Amino acid sequence: MKEYIEERAIGIANYIVEHNATVRMAAKQFGVSKSTVHKDVTERLPTINHALAAEARKVLDVNKSERHIRGGMATKEKYAHQYC
């Protein structure tokens, strides 16, 4: 694996852990796609740094379990502003 990919994967994982970030937030911060973030954290990072990969995975699992709530809140906000 190329060195810049390893550095990016570690940087993304650190960002996710430090900021409790979602895949979208990390993708926007690093200027890559959501697919790239997901692949870096779930496939590439465990071969580089298993402990960091486990920490990032915990954050992503929590975010995934809460995403339906965030989506509902976003829809509620959208329509609350529309009819005011």
N, C-alpha and C positions, 0 to 999 in steps of 0.2 A: 504494500500500500504506500502511496506517495506521502511524503512528510507533511505537506500542507493539508491533506485530508485528515491525517491523524490529529494535527493541531486544531483544525476546525472542529472535529468531533469532541475533543477535550474541552475546547472553548464553549461550544454549545451546551455540553453537559454541565459545565460549571455555571453557566448563565441560568440554566433551568433550575439547578439546585439553589443557587443564591437568591434568585428572584421569584422562585415558585412559579416559573413561567410556563405558559402553554406552548404547544408546538408552533402555533401561529405567531406568538410573540417572539419566540426564538428565531423563526424563519425571517421575520421582518427585521430583527436586530442584526442578523448576520447576512442578510441579502441573498438568501437561498430559498428554495421551495420547501413546503411542508414535508414533501416526500424525502428530500435530502436530509432534513432534520431527523425525521423518523428513522431513516436508514442508518444515519451516523450513530444515533443513540442506541438503537436496538440491535444492529448487526455489527457495525465496525468497532464501537467502543468496548464491548466485552472482551475483544481480543487485545485491546490496548491497555485498558484499566478496568478490571472487573468490578472493583469496589465503587468507583465513580459511576459506572454503568448501572449498578444496583440502586444507588441513591437517586439518579436521574429517573430511573424506571419507576421508583416509588412515587415521585412527583407526577410523572405522566399518568400513572394509574389513577391517582387521586383526581387529577384534572379530567380524565376520561369519565370517571364515575360521576362527576359533577357537571359535565357539559350540558346535559339536558336542562338543568336548572338555570345555567347561564343563558342558554338559548331562550328559555321562557321569559327570563327577566328582560332580555334585549327586546323581545317582541312586545312585552308589556310597556316598556319605555317608548318604543316606536309609536304605539297607538295612543299612549297617554299624551304625547306631544302633538299628535296629529289632530286630536279633537279638543284641544284647549282653546 
